[in-house]
Amino acid sequence: MKFLLFSLSSLIFSFSVFANEIYVNQAGDNLKLTVVQDGSDNYFQYCAINNDSNCTDMNGNAHGWADGVASDDSTVTSSTVGDDNTVVVAHATGRNNTNENITNIDIVGDRNKAQNIFANHSNGSHPYSTMDWGGLKESNIEIDGDDNTVKHQSDSYGEVEANISVTGDDNSVIVYQRSMRNVANIDVTNAGGPVTVNAQQLGSSWQDTGLNSYSVTQFCTNANGCSVSVTQY
């Protein structure tokens, strides 16, 4: 069994119906984490790093691509019911081509924000062969409600897959993938409000022959139309 260090740097359960906040920092392999939240103003943050200061918030602060403690075979599952919810997950993926890092986010409610990041840990140089930085990085994000924002980012190696489903008005989906094989499946349904989808797929900076594929399905009733932008190179 691999060595596992699981650190809860700050774990806060508020029994008030108004807010639940959970912060988890983890270092090690073979993690299975499930978090269930019910109520308003919920916040869940998971980072495979040493401390909160390197974990990116929804505004993009902190956490460069080389931050974090490498973690193989980690699965984080978050289920939230309520309004004004935020879920932030940041995996620092490991070095072996058989590892898997998976995020599952399910939110029901309005004014929701979900963000998932995959990054390969590095000390600023690249002492390993690019063949050592593989594995599967997969995010499955499903949101049902209005005024939703979803961000998926991968700056890593190996295979990356984003499966995103959003139902409601005034939705924004942003996908950035940089790896050897990029797959994005995006399904957006609205009932009158605008929808914006922006997807970028690139080859890895160390493995620039990335294979890209995407599928965008929209049901849009907005009189002014819906915006979709896809960039591949």
N, C-alpha and C positions, 0 to 999 in steps of 0.2 A: 504494500500500500504506500502510496506517495505521502510525503510529509505535508500536513495541512495546518496552516496557522490561520485561524479565523478570528478576526478582531472586530468587536463591536465598539467603535470609538465613541459613538453616541447613539443611544437607543432611547427614544422618547415615545411613550404611549400616553396620549391625552384622552381621557375618558369622556371629555366634553364632545358633544356632537359637532362642534364647530371646527375642530382641527385635530388631525393626526399627523405627526411628523416622525419619520423613521430614517436614520442615517446608518449605513453599513459600510465599513471598510474591510477588505478581505485580501489576504495574501496566501497563496497556496493553490493546490490542485483539487479536482474532483469535488467541487462545490455544487450543492443543490439547495437553492434558496427560494422559498415561496412566501410572499407577503400579501395579505388581504386587508384592505382598508374600506371603511364604510362611513360616509358623512361628508361634510363640507370642508374646503380648504385643506385637503390632504396633500402631504408631500412625502415622497419616497425617493431616497438617493442611495444608489449603490455604486461603489468604486473599487476596482481592484488596484488600490494604491495604498500608500502608507498613511496619508492624512487627507482631510477634507480640502486642503488648500489647492490641491491639484485636480480636483473634480470639477468638471465644467458644469455651469448652470445653464439655464435655457437662453441666457443672453450671450453665451459663448465665452464666458470668462474662464481663464485658467485651462489646464489640461492640454498640453501640447501632445503631438502624436507619440513622443518618446517617453511620456510620463507613465508611471504605474509599475506594478510588480507583476511579472509574467505569470499567468495563471492558465493552466490547461484544463479542459473539460469542465467548464463552469456553466451552469444553467441558472438563470435568474427569472423568476416568474412573479409578476405583479398583477393583482386584480383589485380594481378600485370602483366603487359606486358612490356617486355624489357629484357636487359641482366644485369648480375652481380647483381642479386637481392637477398636480405636477408630478411626473415620474421621470427621473434622470438615472440612466444606467451607463456606466463606462467600464468596458472590459479592456484589460491589458493582456492581449492574447499571448499564448506561449510559443515555443520554438519548434514543436514537432509537427510533422505533416499529418498526423492522425488525430490531433486534438480538435475539440469542438467547443466553441463558446456560443451560447444561445441565450437570447432574450425574448421573453414572452410578456407583452403588456396588453392588458384588457381594461378599458375604462368606459364606464357608462355615466354620462352627465354632461354638463355644459361648461364652457370656458376651460377646456382641458389642454394640457401641454404634456407631450411625451417626447423624450429624447434618448437615443441610443447611440453609443460610440464604441467602435472597435479600433484599438490601436496596438501595434507591436511595441512592446517595451524595448528600450534601447538606452545605452549609457551615453548617447551622443555620437558614438562611432558605430561601425557595423562590423564587429569581429567575426560574425558567423556567415556561412554561406547562405545565399538567398534560398537555397533548397531547404534550409532549416526553419524557415519562417512560413509554414503553410497552415494546413488545417481549414476547418469550416467555421465561418462566422455567420450566424443566422439571427435575424430579428423578425419577430412576428408581432405586429402592433395592430390592435383593433380598437377603434373608438366609435362610440355611438352618442352623438350630442351635437351641440352648436358651438361655434367659435373655437374650433379646435386647431391646434398647431402640432405637427409631427415633424421631427427632425431625425434623420438617420445618417450617420457618418461613419465611413470606414477608411482609414488610412493605414493599410496593412498589406499582408501578402496572402497567398492561398486563394480560397474561394469565399466570396461574400454573397449573401442572399438577403434581400429585404422584401418581406411580405407585409403590405400595409393596406388596411381597410378602414375607411373613415366614412361615417354616415352623419349628415347634418348640414347646417348652413355655415357660411363664412369659414371654410376650411382651408388650411394651408399645409401642403406636404412638401418637404425639402429633403432630397436624397442626394448624398455625395458618396460615391464609391470609388476607391482606388485600390485595386488588387489585381491578381492574375486572372480571376474570372468573376465578373460582376453580373448579378441577376437581380432585377427589381420587378416586383409584381405589385402594382398599385391599383386599388379599387376605391373610387370616390363617388359617393351619392349625395346630392343636395336636394333641398326642397324649395329653392328660391334664392338663397344667398350665393355669393360668388365662391368659386373654387379656384385655387391656384396650385399647380403641381410643377415643381422644378426638380429635374433629375439630371445629375452629371455622373458619367461613368468614364473612368480613365484607367490606363494601365498603371501598374505599380511603379513607383519611382525607381525601384531596383529591378523590376521585372516588367518592362514597358510594353510587352506584347499582350496586354490584357484582352480577354474575350468578354464582350459585353452583350447583354440581352435584356430587354425590358418589355413589360406589358402594362399598359395604362387603360383602365376601364372606367368610364365616367357616365353617370346619369345626371344630367345638368338641366335644371329647369329655370336657370337664371336668364332673364330676358336679354341681358347684356353679354351673355356667353360665359364660358369658363376658359381659363388660361392654362395651357400645358406647354412646358418647355423642356426639351430633352437634348442633352449634349453628350456625344460619345467621341472619344479619341484616345 
